[in-house]
Amino acid sequence: MKKVMAGLVAAAALVNPTLARAETLHIACGSVGMEKDLCTQGAEAWAKKTGHTVQIMSASTDATQELAQLQQLLAAGSTDLDVARIDIVWPGLVANHFIDLKPYIPEDVLKQHFQPIVQNNTVNGKLVAMPWFTDAGLLYYRTDLLEKYGQKPPTTWQELAQAARTVLEGEKKAGNDKLVGFVFQGKSYEGLTCNALEWVDSFGGGTVVDPQGKVTLNNPKAAEAVDFIASLVGNVVPKGVLSYEEEGARGAFQSGNAVFMRNWPYAWALANNKDSPIKGKVGVMALPKGGADGKSTGTLGGWQLGVPKYSLHKDLAVDLVKYLTSYEEQKRRALVGAFNPTITSLYQDAELLKANPFFGSLYTTFTNAVPRPTITGTKYNQVSNEFRNSVYATLSGKGKAADNFAKAETKLKGLSKNGKW
């Protein structure tokens, strides 16, 4: 387990006379975009304030692999991790391995956060983790290219496809053969589950499993959504997208080689940094609807911080969690990296809105994002895997969505006991 530790972040002189001695804590930080840097900076600030030392454990860029690594640590009862980051869909999967944070967090502090996320993080009355930042899928687009070819930001997926074709045709005539139309997270991992859920939900095809636990995946609207996106692969969508995670998609878009991109809010700050080739040429909006009768939707994402019950420094770990999820730290992360706060009052902060204009205009997207079917509890991983594998097969040209969904539905019903997951 020690081999995965990325190294020492900070060691500060003892400044709190109430501490018997300085301790070393280990925290897992994300690896996508600016996640690790921002997490490291926050941990370092806490270390300087308290006189303790923090070591960073790097996480995989693949959330599916990261969960497997975390579960391995927890199953072993490892004391190597004091603060863990927990995806929005993990609380029910890992709750038994974490302490209840409720006794440590004042009620007025907890009320500052988005209550649906607090509820999501509460399992059988236990607060498994504190909200750290929230997410929802967004559409990024090249404002200069749309303007050049007289195209408006698309409100439907069909309009996106048509606008992309128009821009690609014009740019190809101008000798730009590197440009592609639309990139997203197409690798068969949790990122594809998020993308595919957005497509299906936007067409009115449901959420794979409904709130009552019934498997709803195999329906005409869901199949229509995935078949439509599959029809774009090889023309508007490059085939290489089937290996893209978040950073693969961002790399293509930020290098100037894509007209549209689906990604999380973090990509905004990076696309507009001083070294970005597309700085000042990027727009961001809610994801398109699935046709005139569809709806705009975005999958609920985001990460939380919790303390494993095996930590040897639980009180200090809780103090670090409280610091990293505080108003001041969430504002800093939002200003520097465009990470969406979970504290509602920050969405009225003038300085923050100036740095991230879309925070205000897309507030409803973040607060009404579509959740993944976590009603499936400990079976969620299997459900997500069956869903995204059926979608990946369709995108890869291996059958129509209806046929692939029918096979997946049979497996999902086998996992369910008449909806009693």
Protein Blocks (a to p, Z undefined) as FASTA:
>chain_A
ZZmpgbjfbdcddfbfkbmbdcdddddddfehjlmmmmmmmmmmmmmmnopacddddddf
blklmmmmmmmmmmnopakbfbdcddfklmmmmmmmpccfklmmcfklmmmpcfklmmmm
pgghiafbacfbdcdddddddfklmmmnopacdfbfklmmmmmmmmmmmmmmnopakbcf
bdcdfbccfklmmmmmmmmmmnonajoiafkopafklcfklmmmmmmmmmmgoplpcfkl
mmccfklmmmmmmnopafbdcddfklmmmmmmmklmkgoiaccdddddebjklccdddde
dddddddfkbcblmlmmmmmmmmmmmklmmmmmmmnopacfbfklmmgfklmmmmmmlmm
mmmmmmmcccdffknmmmmmmmmmmmmmmmmmmmnonacfklmmmmmmmmmmmmpgghiZ
Z
